[in-house]
C-alpha cells in the first residue's frame, strides 16, 4: 500500500510538472498578442491577402490587423468556390483596407470581368501612394492599362503580364520607376513600347525585363534609357513563324544583359563600357536555319562583339545548333574572367576561338549537349602556349564521355594552364570514375598544384551512336 501511494504521488508530481499552468499558457499567448501592430503587420506582409484575412478569426486583437498591412496580393483562383463572387470579395477588401499608403498591389485575375472594374481597382490603389503594381490578367479579353498608371509619381516597380494592352498617352512620366517588366502583353501601336522605354518617360529606370511572343504586330523596338543597368529579353515563338524584328538599345551604363530565345537583329547604339555579366541562350526554327544558317550565326557573333567588355559570359545555344554557323568571329574579350559554354556538335570550334581571344580567363565551365559523334565540328587545339596559360585557375567539364576530341581538349587544358588549381570532370553514370581518372591522370600538367577530380554527373542523353 505504501509503495502504491508513493507511486501515485510521484505520478501526480510528474503530471503537475509537465502540464503548464493557466497563467503560463495565457502568458505565451500574450507574447504574440502584445507585439506592436507594426511588427504583426510586417509578418502578415509575407502572406497572400486571402490568407492574411484568415488571421482575423484568431481573436479580437487580430481582427483589424490585415486591413493595416500596406500590401494587397490577391489571386481570384484561390477565392473561387465561395458563396460570394471574387468580384465582390475584391471590392470588399479594398473598402476595408484602411492603410493610407499601399506599397504593393498584386492582382492575378482569370475570371471574365468588365474592364471598368479593373480601372476602379487600380485607381483606388494608385490613390494610396502606390509603389509596386503587379498585374497578371488571363480573362480571355484584353484589358487596357488605365492612363492613371502612367502618371503615378510614386510608382517604383511595374510588372504586367497576360492580356493587357499598353497604350501610353502622348505625354507622361513615371519619375520614380526603377523596375519594369512586360511579359507577353499587347501594344496598341508600333511605338507604344518605345514611348514607355524611353528616358523622357522613365528617367530613373534601372531594371527592364521584356518577354515578346509572336501574337502581336510590333516589329521595331527601341530602348532609350541612359540609366538602365539590367536588361533581360526573351523572344518566344509559339508557331515557328515569328516575323523578323529589330531591337535598338541605348543603355550606356548597362551592367547585366540576358537574352533568351529566337535571335533577330539586336543593335547596341553605344559601347557597353560598364558591362559585368552577359548571358546568351539562342535558338531558331530548324527550317529557318537551313536556309539562313550563315546569316543567323553572324547575328550571334555581332551580338557577342557588342558584349566584349563583359567579365562573366554564358553562352547556351538552346536546343538548336545555330551558333556554329557564323563566319564573323568575336574580337578580344580583354575583361573576361569567367566563361560558361554549352558545346554542341557544331560549335566546338566557336569555343576554341573564344579561348584565343580571352587572355585573362580564370574560370572555364563547359556543359555538353547530346550530339552524334560522326557529325562533329572540331578544330585541333593550337600548338604552343595559348591564352589559357597565365590566368586559368578553374576548369569544369560536365558530361564527359571519353570521346577522342574531349580527351584531346582536356589534355590541352592540363598541358597549357600554368596556374590551374582545380580541374573537375563530371561523367555520366555509364562510366567508371576510377577508369576516367586513371586515363586523365597520365597527361602532363603544367601546374604542379592542380587537383584533378572526377565526379558522377549526367547529361540529357548518355548514349552516342
N, C-alpha and C positions, 0 to 999 in steps of 0.2 A: 504493500500500500504506500509505504514511504517513497519507494522508487518511482511508483506511478505518479505520485503527487509532485515529485521533483521534476519528472519529465514534462508534466503539464506546465509547470512553472517556467521551465526553460523554453518550451514551445511558445508560451504566451509572450515571453520577453522577445523572442525572435520575430514574432508577428508584429509586435509593437515597434520593433526596430526597423523592419522592412516597410511598414506602412507609413506614408507621410501623414503628418497631422494636417488638420484643416487649414491652419494658419500658413504652413509651408506651401500647400497647394495654391492657396489664394495669392501668396507672395510670388510664386512662379508665374502665375497669370498676370499679375500686376507689373512684372518687369517689362512685359511686352506692351501692355496697355498704357503704361506710363511713359513710353517713349514719346518724344515730341512729334507733332504732326509732320514736320519736315522730313524726319527720318523714316517714318512709316510710309509717307508718300514716295520717298525715294525707293523704298523696297517694292512698292506697287508698280513703279515705273518699269520694272523688268517683266511685268505680266501683260498679256493682251487685255484690252479693256473689259471684255466679257468675263475674264477670269478675275480681274480686279473687283468687278461689281459683286462677285460671289462672296467676297470677304465681308460685305456689309451685313451678312446674316450672323456673323460671329458674336457681335454684341453691339450695344448702342454706341460704344466708343468707336467701333469700326464703321458704323453705318454711313457717315458722310465722307469718309476719307477718300474714296475713289473719285469723288467729284472735285477734289483739290489737286489731283495728280495732273501735272502740266503736259499730259500726253493722252491722245485718243488713238487707239490701234484696234480697228475692227475689221473682221472678215465675215461677210454675210454667210459663208459656208458653215461657220460654226454657230450661227444663231438661227439657222433654219429649223423647222420642226416644232417651233414654239407656237403657242396659241396666238401670239402677236407677230405680225409680219416683220421681217428685217427692216423694212422701210420705217415703220413706226418705232421700232427699237432705236434706230439711229437718231431719229428726231428727239426721242425721249432722252437719249444720252447727251445730246448737245444741249437740250434745255436744262438738264440737271447739273451739267458740268459748269461749275461756277468760277473756276480759276480765271483771273483776268489775263494771264499770259499763257498761251498754248505753245509749247516748244516743239511739239511733234503731232502732226495729223497724218495717220497712215490708214488708208482705206483700200481694201481688196474686195471688189464687187463683181458678182457673177449673175445677179438676178435682173430680169427685164425692169427697166426703170425710165421714167421720163427725165430728160436732161435738166429740166428745171429744178429737180431735187438736188442734183449734183451742184448746180450753181448756188443754191441756198446753203448747202453744207459747207462748201469751200469758202463762200463769202463769210459765213459765221466764223470759220477757223481763222481766216485772214484778219478779221476784225480784232482778234486777240493777240496781235503781235506775233504771228506765226513765224517760226524759224525753220521748220523742216516739213515739207509736204511730199508724201509718197503715195502715188495713186496707181493701182493696178486694176484695170477695167476689162472684164470679159462678159459683157452683157448682150452680145450679138447685135450691137448698134454702136455707131460712132458717137462719141461724146466730145464736144468741142470744149477745150480748156477755157474757162472763163477769163475774160480780159483783166479781171481784178488781180489775177495771179501775176500778170506782167508788170503790175505797179506796186507790188508788195515790197516795201523798203526794208523789212526785217528778215526776209527770206534768205537763209544761208544754204539750204540744200533743197533741190527739186529733182524728184525721180518720177518718171512717167513711163508706164508700160501698158501694152494692150491696145484696146480700141479707143484711143484718144487722138483727136485731131488737133494739130497745132496750127493756129492761125494768129500770129502775133499782130498787134496793132501797128500802125505806121510809125509811131513814136512811143518808146517805153524804155525803162531802165530798171534793172534789178541790182542796185548798188552793193548789196551785202552778199550776193550769191557767190559761193565758193565751190559748190559741188552740183553738177548737173548730169543726170542720167536719162537717156532717151532710148527706150527699148522697144523696137518694132512698132512704133507709132506711125500715124499718118500725118503728112504735111500737106496743107491745103494748096500751097503754091510752091513753085520751084525754089523760091528764095526764102521760104518760111524757116528752113533750118539755118541758113546763113545769117538771117537777120537776128536770130537768137544767139548764135555762137559768134558774137562779134564784140569788139572792145567797147563800142558805144552802149550795147545792151547789157553786157555783163563785165564791167570794168575790174571786178575782183575775182573772176573765175580762175580756179586753180586745178580742178579735177573734172574731166569730161569723159563720160562713157557713152558710146553710141553703138546700138545694135540695129542693123538695117537688113530687111528681107526683100524679097522680090515682088511684094504685093503693091508697092507704091511707085509712083512715076518719077520721083526725083532722081536725076542722073548726075547733077553737078552739085557738089557740096563744097562749101568754103568755111574754114575755121580761121578766124582772125582774132586771136586772143593773146595779147602780149604777156599776160600774167599766167598763162596756163603752164602747169608743172607736170600734170599726169594726164595721159590720153590713152584711152582704150577703145578700139574699134573692132566690131565683129560684123562680118558680112555673111548673112545666111541665105543660101539659095535653096528654096523649097522644091522647085520644079526643074532645076538644072537649066533654067532659061534666063538667068539673071542678065539684064541688059548691061552693056558697058557703062561705066560711070567714071567721073574724075573727082578726086578729092584734093583740094588745095589747102595747105596748112601753113599758117603763120603763127608760130609759137616759139620765139627765140630763146625762152628760158626753160623749155621743156626738159624734165629730168627723167621721166619714165614714159615709155611708149610700148603698147601691147597691141598687136594685130592678130586677128584670128579669122580665117575663112577664105573666101574667093577674092584673090588679089586682082585688082584692076589698076588704074592709074592713080598713084599717090605722089603728090609733089610737095616737098617742103620748100617754102619760099625763103627760108633763112637758115643759115648754118646752125646746127644744134650744138652749140659750144658747151652747154651745161648738162648734156645727156649723160645719165648714170647707167640706166638699165633699159634694154630693149628685148622684147620677146616677139618672135615672128612664127606664126603657125599658119602656113599657106596650103591651099588646096584648090583644085579646079575640076570641072567636069572632064571626064576622060576623052569624050569626043572633041571637046574644045581643044584639049591639049594636043591631040593627034594632028590637028590642023595648024595650030599656032604655037607649038611647043617651044620653039626658039624665042618667039616674041614674048611668051609668058615668062620663060626663065629669065630673060633680060629684065623684065619688070622687077623680079625679085632682087636681082643684083643692083639695079638702080636704087631700090629702096635701101638695101644694105649700105650702099655708098653714102646715103644721107644719114645713116646711123653710125658712121665710122668713128665718132667720138665716144661711143659707149664704153663703159668699164665692164659691164656684165651683159653678155649677149646669149640669147637662147634661140635656136633655130630648129623648128619642127616642121617637116614637110607634110604633116597631116596624113591622110590616107591616100593621097595622090602623089605621083612622082614628077613634080613639076620643076623643082629647084635645080635638078641636074641637067636641064635642057638649055641653060643660058650660055651665052658666049662672052658676056661682059663680066670680067672677074673683079672683085672688090679691090678698092685701094687700101692703103695702110690703115690698120687699126692700132694706132700707137698707144692708146689708153687701155686697150682690152686686157683685163686680168683674169676673167673667167669666161669660158665658152662651154655652153651646153649644146650638143648637136645630136640630132637623131639621124642615123645613117640608114639609107635605103639602097636598093640595088643600083640606082642611077646617080647617087650623089657622093660617093666616096671621094672622087676627085675634087669636089667642092670643099669638103672638109680639109683635104690636104692643101688646097690652095689657100684656104683661110689661115692655116697654121703658118704658112710662109709670110703672111702679111700681119702677123700678130706677135711682134718681137718681145713684148712684155707679159705674155700669157703666163699665169701662175697656176690656174686650175683648168683642167680639161675633163669634161664629163661626156661620155658617149653612150647613147641609148640606141640599140639596134632594132630596126623593124624587121619583120619577116620578109625574106626575098628568096628567089630561086638562084642557086649558086651559079647556074650557067647563063645568067643574064646580068652580069656584073660590070659596072663601070669603074674600073680600078686604075690607079696610077702608081707606079713604083715610087717609094719614098726616095728623096734626093740623097745622093752620096755626100758625105762630109757633114760638118756641123751645120745645123739649121737654127731657126729662131727659137726652138724649144730649149736649146742647150743651157741658157743662162738664167732663166726665171721659173720654169715649170717645177712646181713642188708637189702637186697632187694630180693623179690620173685615175679616173674611174671608167671601166668598160662594163656596161650592163648588157647581158645577152650573148656572151662569148660562146661560140660553138666549134672552136678549133678548125675553122676553115683556113685555108692556106693564107689568104690575104689578111685575115685577122691576126694570125700568128706573126706574119711579117710586120704588121703595123705595131703590135706590142713590142716586138723585138727592136724596132726602130726607136720607139719611145724610150725604152730602157737603155739603149745604147747612147742616145743623144742628150738626154736630160741630166745635166751635171749636178743639179741641186734637188733632184726628185727625192721627196721624203717618203711618199706612200703611193703605191700602185695597187688598186683594188680591182679584181676581175670577178665579175659575177657570172656564174654558169647556170644553165638550166638543170632541172632535176635528172635529166637523162645522162649527165656527165659526172664523172668522178672528180671531186675536188682534189683528191690526192694526186691523181694522174696528171691533171692540168697543171697543178702547182709544180710537180716534178718536171714537166715538159718546159714550163716557162722559166724555171729556176736556173736552167743551164745557160740561159742567154746572158751575155756580159752586161753588167750595169755600170754606167758611167759614175753614178752616185754610190759611194760606199755606205751611205746611211739609208738607202732606200729599203723600205719594208714592203715586200710583195705578199699580198694575201689573196686567197681565192675563196669566194663565198657562194652559197647557193642563192640563186635568184630565179627569175623567169622572164620569158619573152612571150609575145602574143601567140606565136606558133613555135614549137620546139623541134619540128622535123623539116628537113630540107629534101628536095627532090632533084 
